[in-house]
Amino acid sequence: MGYYAILSPAFIGHLNPMTVLARALQKRGHRVAFLAPRDAETKVARAGLEFIPIALAEFPRGEWERKTALMGRLTGLKASRFAGHWLAEFARGILRDLPETIRRERFDGLVMDQVSIGAESVFQALDFPLAVACSALMFHTESRVPPCNRSWRYRPSLLFRVRNLVGQLILNLTGWPLLSAVVPFRYRHRLPPMGFSHINEMPPSLVITHGGLNTVLECLSEGVPMVALPITNDQPGVASRIAHLGVGECIPIKKLTAPTLRAAVGRVLASAAHKERATQFAGEIGRRDGPSEAAGLIETAFTTRKRVKHFET
């Protein structure tokens, strides 16, 4: 079984679900260590979990509770700005302490609470398995969804979508302190620039799929290797092509067991060749204009009333 880490802020509303998740992993036979600021230690101990303090320089004992009391006196954008500075301090502690903690403890994977910002950058720098658990509304930014700090009703029209984007931009601006914490780390490790929707948007390192063609093409478009578990219809044929092209592995559904899947995932994650081949196909797909080519073939067929051969043999 694995040795997993849970990374969480010391907010009670985040500690409660994250300790429950940690105990669920324990019940499945895994060893679990809980990483959090010192003020979370008592609650984590009561849950029967190992505790490893993180961000001690920023949050010695009592500091998280002091900031919680201050936050309770604020509302609106003042509260959002305060939270931005608070989480930036936590991010600096994560970026400094987490890489060494991972190397020392030799975790098999880490589950981060979504506001443990900075862990995504460590994940990319170390190429380390990471999962995101949401103890609050997800941070994904999209025009059809109002920002999480507003009580605006859902409206699908263009006017309201513009309003949502403006609101999300204003909310993102309160996170400038986080940028000042995270950007230097990403620059040192030559990581890609952060975008408008950066938070918790992590590039997948592998996808497990039943071999549906749409999912496979999406993976190849992004250069992501796969482990295919085909079930029926054209899925076995698609899965065999995944293996043939060297962009992943295929496990027939009748041979699927937890050990065989775990072994296949391990091989694909450890293989530079699978990633290189997937990246190669991403480039080829990116250079093609499929809809335009299809439209041209249709136009030629309808105009000439002859069979059109796209590829010569």
DOVEX-325940 format. One record per residue (C-alpha): residue number from 1; residue in three letters; x, y, z. Coordinates in nm, 3 decimals, m for minus. Layout:
<rs>
   resi   resn         X         Y         Z
    NUM    ALA         X         Y         Z
...
</rs>
This chain:
<rs>
   resi   resn         X         Y         Z
      1    MET     0.000     0.000     0.000
      2    GLY     0.099     0.362    m0.047
      3    TYR     0.231     0.638     0.175
      4    TYR     0.018     0.944     0.103
      5    ALA     0.025     1.303     0.222
      6    ILE    m0.272     1.531     0.283
      7    LEU    m0.194     1.903     0.260
      8    SER    m0.447     2.138     0.416
      9    PRO    m0.480     2.486     0.565
     10    ALA    m0.577     2.505     0.931
     11    PHE    m0.930     2.630     0.867
     12    ILE    m1.179     2.411     1.060
     13    GLY    m1.407     2.394     0.756
     14    HIS    m1.121     2.244     0.557
     15    LEU    m0.969     2.027     0.829
     16    ASN    m1.297     1.845     0.892
     17    PRO    m1.348     1.703     0.539
     18    MET    m0.976     1.652     0.480
     19    THR    m0.931     1.446     0.797
     20    VAL    m1.232     1.236     0.696
     21    LEU    m1.069     1.180     0.356
     22    ALA    m0.742     1.089     0.525
     23    ARG    m0.913     0.831     0.747
     24    ALA    m1.085     0.682     0.440
     25    LEU    m0.742     0.632     0.282
     26    GLN    m0.619     0.477     0.607
     27    LYS    m0.907     0.228     0.604
     28    ARG    m0.796     0.115     0.261
     29    GLY    m0.460     0.020     0.409
     30    HIS    m0.254     0.327     0.322
     31    ARG    m0.024     0.516     0.552
     32    VAL    m0.131     0.882     0.565
     33    ALA     0.056     1.187     0.692
     34    PHE    m0.129     1.517     0.739
     35    LEU     0.063     1.833     0.646
     36    ALA    m0.072     2.160     0.788
     37    PRO     0.023     2.466     0.995
     38    ARG     0.092     2.402     1.362
     39    ASP    m0.254     2.519     1.480
     40    ALA    m0.407     2.212     1.311
     41    GLU    m0.202     1.964     1.514
     42    THR    m0.455     1.899     1.794
     43    LYS    m0.743     1.832     1.555
     44    VAL    m0.529     1.607     1.337
     45    ALA    m0.408     1.410     1.640
     46    ARG    m0.767     1.358     1.757
     47    ALA    m0.840     1.207     1.416
     48    GLY    m0.563     0.952     1.475
     49    LEU    m0.340     1.080     1.195
     50    GLU     0.032     1.143     1.167
     51    PHE     0.105     1.516     1.167
     52    ILE     0.388     1.700     0.990
     53    PRO     0.392     2.079     1.039
     54    ILE     0.447     2.299     0.735
     55    ALA     0.501     2.674     0.692
     56    LEU     0.627     2.705     1.050
     57    ALA     0.815     3.028     0.977
     58    GLU     0.494     3.196     0.861
     59    PHE     0.256     3.029     1.104
     60    PRO     0.401     2.947     1.447
     61    ARG     0.152     2.818     1.701
     62    GLY    m0.138     3.060     1.749
     63    GLU    m0.080     3.264     1.432
     64    TRP    m0.347     3.091     1.222
     65    GLU    m0.605     3.139     1.495
     66    ARG    m0.506     3.506     1.529
     67    LYS    m0.560     3.561     1.157
     68    THR    m0.892     3.377     1.174
     69    ALA    m1.012     3.621     1.441
     70    LEU    m0.906     3.918     1.227
     71    MET    m1.076     3.775     0.919
     72    GLY    m1.403     3.748     1.113
     73    ARG    m1.420     4.128     1.139
     74    LEU    m1.401     4.186     0.761
     75    THR    m1.650     4.160     0.474
     76    GLY    m1.657     4.197     0.095
     77    LEU    m1.342     4.287    m0.095
     78    LYS    m1.158     4.375     0.226
     79    ALA    m1.202     4.015     0.337
     80    SER    m1.094     3.888    m0.007
     81    ARG    m0.778     4.102    m0.002
     82    PHE    m0.697     3.985     0.351
     83    ALA    m0.744     3.624     0.240
     84    GLY    m0.515     3.685    m0.059
     85    HIS    m0.230     3.802     0.166
     86    TRP    m0.300     3.517     0.410
     87    LEU    m0.290     3.246     0.144
     88    ALA     0.021     3.406    m0.009
     89    GLU     0.202     3.355     0.323
     90    PHE     0.084     2.993     0.325
     91    ALA     0.198     2.951    m0.037
     92    ARG     0.548     3.078     0.049
     93    GLY     0.571     2.821     0.327
     94    ILE     0.447     2.545     0.097
     95    LEU     0.690     2.633    m0.182
     96    ARG     0.982     2.639     0.063
     97    ASP     0.898     2.336     0.281
     98    LEU     0.702     2.095     0.062
     99    PRO     0.976     1.986    m0.184
    100    GLU     1.212     1.884     0.096
    101    THR     0.928     1.716     0.289
    102    ILE     0.836     1.510    m0.018
    103    ARG     1.196     1.404    m0.072
    104    ARG     1.251     1.320     0.295
    105    GLU     0.928     1.128     0.349
    106    ARG     0.920     0.968     0.002
    107    PHE     0.544     0.997    m0.037
    108    ASP     0.375     0.803    m0.315
    109    GLY     0.134     1.091    m0.378
    110    LEU    m0.015     1.403    m0.226
    111    VAL    m0.372     1.528    m0.192
    112    MET    m0.392     1.906    m0.162
    113    ASP    m0.685     2.106    m0.037
    114    GLN    m0.755     2.347    m0.322
    115    VAL    m0.652     2.658    m0.124
    116    SER    m0.308     2.511    m0.052
    117    ILE    m0.191     2.714    m0.348
    118    GLY     0.168     2.653    m0.450
    119    ALA     0.141     2.276    m0.428
    120    GLU     0.051     2.266    m0.800
    121    SER     0.385     2.428    m0.884
    122    VAL     0.574     2.182    m0.663
    123    PHE     0.388     1.899    m0.836
    124    GLN     0.504     2.025    m1.176
    125    ALA     0.862     2.090    m1.065
    126    LEU     0.905     1.744    m0.910
    127    ASP     0.678     1.557    m1.155
    128    PHE     0.497     1.421    m0.851
    129    PRO     0.148     1.258    m0.832
    130    LEU    m0.107     1.512    m0.706
    131    ALA    m0.483     1.517    m0.648
    132    VAL    m0.696     1.822    m0.561
    133    ALA    m0.974     1.800    m0.302
    134    CYS    m1.227     2.085    m0.287
    135    SER    m1.354     2.180     0.058
    136    ALA    m1.516     2.491    m0.088
    137    LEU    m1.653     2.595    m0.428
    138    MET    m1.414     2.503    m0.709
    139    PHE    m1.195     2.784    m0.841
    140    HIS    m1.238     2.704    m1.209
    141    THR    m1.302     3.024    m1.401
    142    GLU    m1.568     3.025    m1.673
    143    SER    m1.794     3.294    m1.808
    144    ARG    m2.121     3.111    m1.741
    145    VAL    m2.056     3.081    m1.368
    146    PRO    m2.068     3.384    m1.134
    147    PRO    m1.760     3.438    m0.914
    148    CYS    m1.773     3.244    m0.588
    149    ASN    m1.770     3.558    m0.373
    150    ARG    m2.093     3.692    m0.525
    151    SER    m2.458     3.591    m0.481
    152    TRP    m2.540     3.666    m0.847
    153    ARG    m2.797     3.437    m1.006
    154    TYR    m2.713     3.223    m1.305
    155    ARG    m2.788     3.393    m1.639
    156    PRO    m2.670     3.244    m1.972
    157    SER    m2.694     3.561    m2.184
    158    LEU    m2.385     3.741    m2.315
    159    LEU    m2.435     4.046    m2.091
    160    PHE    m2.433     3.835    m1.775
    161    ARG    m2.137     3.630    m1.897
    162    VAL    m1.937     3.950    m1.942
    163    ARG    m2.043     4.054    m1.592
    164    ASN    m1.920     3.721    m1.455
    165    LEU    m1.580     3.759    m1.622
    166    VAL    m1.539     4.112    m1.487
    167    GLY    m1.631     3.987    m1.137
    168    GLN    m1.385     3.700    m1.166
    169    LEU    m1.112     3.938    m1.284
    170    ILE    m1.169     4.162    m0.982
    171    LEU    m1.157     3.857    m0.754
    172    ASN    m0.835     3.741    m0.921
    173    LEU    m0.679     4.083    m0.861
    174    THR    m0.708     4.024    m0.487
    175    GLY    m0.470     3.733    m0.545
    176    TRP    m0.174     3.947    m0.653
    177    PRO     0.012     3.862    m0.331
    178    LEU    m0.015     3.496    m0.434
    179    LEU     0.146     3.575    m0.768
    180    SER     0.440     3.738    m0.591
    181    ALA     0.484     3.417    m0.390
    182    VAL     0.440     3.163    m0.670
    183    VAL     0.593     3.327    m0.980
    184    PRO     0.958     3.329    m0.857
    185    PHE     0.937     2.956    m0.779
    186    ARG     0.793     2.882    m1.122
    187    TYR     1.062     3.094    m1.289
    188    ARG     1.342     2.916    m1.105
    189    HIS     1.207     2.578    m1.211
    190    ARG     1.132     2.689    m1.569
    191    LEU     0.762     2.613    m1.541
    192    PRO     0.505     2.752    m1.790
    193    PRO     0.357     3.097    m1.723
    194    MET     0.043     3.120    m1.510
    195    GLY    m0.282     3.201    m1.693
    196    PHE    m0.614     3.358    m1.597
    197    SER    m0.748     3.022    m1.476
    198    HIS    m0.425     2.890    m1.326
    199    ILE    m0.542     2.786    m0.978
    200    ASN    m0.578     2.408    m0.956
    201    GLU    m0.555     2.379    m1.335
    202    MET    m0.286     2.111    m1.354
    203    PRO    m0.162     1.945    m1.673
    204    PRO    m0.262     1.576    m1.656
    205    SER     0.028     1.331    m1.675
    206    LEU    m0.189     1.034    m1.771
    207    VAL    m0.554     0.954    m1.851
    208    ILE    m0.731     0.621    m1.785
    209    THR    m1.002     0.582    m2.049
    210    HIS    m1.237     0.318    m2.186
    211    GLY    m1.110     0.408    m2.534
    212    GLY    m1.381     0.641    m2.661
    213    LEU    m1.249     0.818    m2.969
    214    ASN    m1.334     1.170    m2.849
    215    THR    m1.144     1.127    m2.521
    216    VAL    m0.848     0.969    m2.701
    217    LEU    m0.824     1.252    m2.953
    218    GLU    m0.850     1.510    m2.675
    219    CYS    m0.565     1.337    m2.491
    220    LEU    m0.351     1.325    m2.803
    221    SER    m0.426     1.692    m2.874
    222    GLU    m0.278     1.776    m2.534
    223    GLY     0.010     1.527    m2.557
    224    VAL    m0.119     1.312    m2.269
    225    PRO    m0.043     0.935    m2.260
    226    MET    m0.322     0.688    m2.179
    227    VAL    m0.408     0.353    m2.029
    228    ALA    m0.707     0.218    m2.220
    229    LEU    m0.964    m0.024    m2.075
    230    PRO    m1.188    m0.100    m2.376
    231    ILE    m1.535    m0.241    m2.314
    232    THR    m1.737    m0.264    m2.637
    233    ASN    m1.815    m0.124    m2.984
    234    ASP    m1.509     0.047    m3.137
    235    GLN    m1.327     0.085    m2.807
    236    PRO    m1.110    m0.229    m2.849
    237    GLY    m0.999    m0.106    m3.191
    238    VAL    m0.918     0.242    m3.059
    239    ALA    m0.733     0.095    m2.761
    240    SER    m0.521    m0.132    m2.981
    241    ARG    m0.419     0.173    m3.182
    242    ILE    m0.316     0.352    m2.862
    243    ALA    m0.077     0.066    m2.789
    244    HIS     0.037     0.036    m3.154
    245    LEU     0.122     0.406    m3.176
    246    GLY     0.317     0.393    m2.850
    247    VAL     0.108     0.658    m2.674
    248    GLY    m0.008     0.428    m2.395
    249    GLU    m0.110     0.078    m2.299
    250    CYS    m0.423    m0.133    m2.343
    251    ILE    m0.574    m0.379    m2.093
    252    PRO    m0.863    m0.594    m2.222
    253    ILE    m1.153    m0.565    m1.980
    254    LYS    m1.151    m0.940    m1.908
    255    LYS    m0.791    m0.913    m1.788
    256    LEU    m0.847    m0.602    m1.577
    257    THR    m0.749    m0.628    m1.211
    258    ALA    m0.623    m0.371    m0.964
    259    PRO    m0.263    m0.504    m0.986
    260    THR    m0.260    m0.507    m1.368
    261    LEU    m0.398    m0.153    m1.382
    262    ARG    m0.153    m0.030    m1.119
    263    ALA     0.136    m0.187    m1.310
    264    ALA     0.025    m0.036    m1.641
    265    VAL    m0.014     0.310    m1.490
    266    GLY     0.332     0.280    m1.336
    267    ARG     0.489     0.178    m1.666
    268    VAL     0.328     0.461    m1.861
    269    LEU     0.415     0.724    m1.600
    270    ALA     0.774     0.602    m1.590
    271    SER     0.813     0.589    m1.967
    272    ALA     0.955     0.892    m2.144
    273    ALA     0.878     0.725    m2.477
    274    HIS     0.500     0.732    m2.423
    275    LYS     0.508     1.101    m2.339
    276    GLU     0.733     1.180    m2.636
    277    ARG     0.505     0.995    m2.877
    278    ALA     0.194     1.164    m2.736
    279    THR     0.364     1.503    m2.767
    280    GLN     0.459     1.421    m3.126
    281    PHE     0.096     1.349    m3.215
    282    ALA    m0.015     1.666    m3.036
    283    GLY     0.209     1.858    m3.274
    284    GLU     0.070     1.677    m3.578
    285    ILE    m0.290     1.739    m3.471
    286    GLY    m0.211     2.103    m3.398
    287    ARG    m0.075     2.152    m3.750
    288    ARG    m0.386     2.011    m3.914
    289    ASP    m0.715     2.188    m3.974
    290    GLY    m0.951     1.890    m3.969
    291    PRO    m1.282     2.073    m4.021
    292    SER    m1.142     2.268    m4.316
    293    GLU    m0.997     1.954    m4.474
    294    ALA    m1.327     1.769    m4.430
    295    ALA    m1.519     2.061    m4.581
    296    GLY    m1.283     2.061    m4.880
    297    LEU    m1.335     1.689    m4.938
    298    ILE    m1.712     1.729    m4.920
    299    GLU    m1.702     2.024    m5.160
    300    THR    m1.486     1.833    m5.408
    301    ALA    m1.709     1.525    m5.394
    302    PHE    m2.029     1.724    m5.443
    303    THR    m1.881     1.937    m5.721
    304    THR    m1.716     1.659    m5.924
    305    ARG    m1.968     1.387    m5.833
    306    LYS    m1.673     1.149    m5.810
    307    ARG    m1.527     0.946    m5.529
    308    VAL    m1.259     1.141    m5.349
    309    LYS    m0.952     0.962    m5.214
    310    HIS    m0.791     1.165    m4.939
    311    PHE    m0.477     0.956    m4.905
    312    GLU    m0.302     0.785    m5.188
    313    THR    m0.183     0.431    m5.115
</rs>
